[in-house]
Amino acid sequence: MATISIIIPVYNTAQYLAECLDSVLAQGFKDIEIICVNDGSTDNSAAILKKYQKKDKRIKVITQKNKGLSGARNAGLKAATGKWVCFLDSDDILPPDALAVLYGGVQKTGCKIVASRVLSRDFEQKCVKPKYTIHNGLKDFVRDPKIFSSACNKLYDAKLFRTQRFKEGMLFEDWPVMTILFGRIDKYATTDVPCYIYRQNNASITRTSFSVKKVNSYLEGIQMVYATFKGTKQLKYARKRMAVAVKMLVNKVYRAKDKTLIKPLLKGLHGLFRNHVIVKSDLPLKTRWRLFLLKLR
């Protein structure tokens, strides 16, 4: 049993996959298993995975029909045996000391989640002694802009995923799952040492044009978070993150200038307001004003 399971969903990223895997194999922290989930790739990704699997016995390859990012991550979680889990997208990389820094945070703080800064591909790596800051669970997570709602720049106690999976078929699936996980812990730790390097990909979900499916995914994520925290003391903090999601959703639809997006947005938000899932007073004035303008279009 490895200490850390690294889960890497792979879908048509042959151009970047070798660099990604090389960054994992170069980690100073060696007690790992590398679970690559080939999620129905149609390019050369399968051949690259086969080559690297022969190179290092710590690499395990799961091949499945395309289920999307959530389905691939869930397959990786099912196969993982490590006490700790982290996620890496197959077009991104880890700095050489990433796992050592994250696991060092676990050892020094006793936290069940340790998160780091995220940097773009073009940056100068500097060797610094990591320092760790302890925060209060969901209360601090919802107002901490440094660690984002991505699943990737964090190390988790694997036990947190015993009863939690990513929602398959949903886009922007990270933020509701992260909100739920941070609501299950009393404290988490962060470090300013960058432990994740992402590649700005113009084909990524966050950078492509908005769609009705994306609108519905945001709304579904809000419902998912509310259902988890309804009737608990954590709901007041969860509402803040839900309000951020509404703000982002309204902004995206407002800027898209696509009238086909307005009806599903307004219909979905009306239901959330009516059922008191979202409280209008939690929304910024600018968001409420843009909602009013959208109704006039």
Helices and strands as residue ranges (DSSP letters): E 4-10, H 14-25, E 32-39, H 45-55, E 59-64, H 68-79, E 84-87, H 98-109, E 113-120, E 132-136, H 137-141, E 154-157, G 158-161, H 174-182, E 187-198, H 212-229, H 235-256, H 259-274, G 280-282, H 285-296
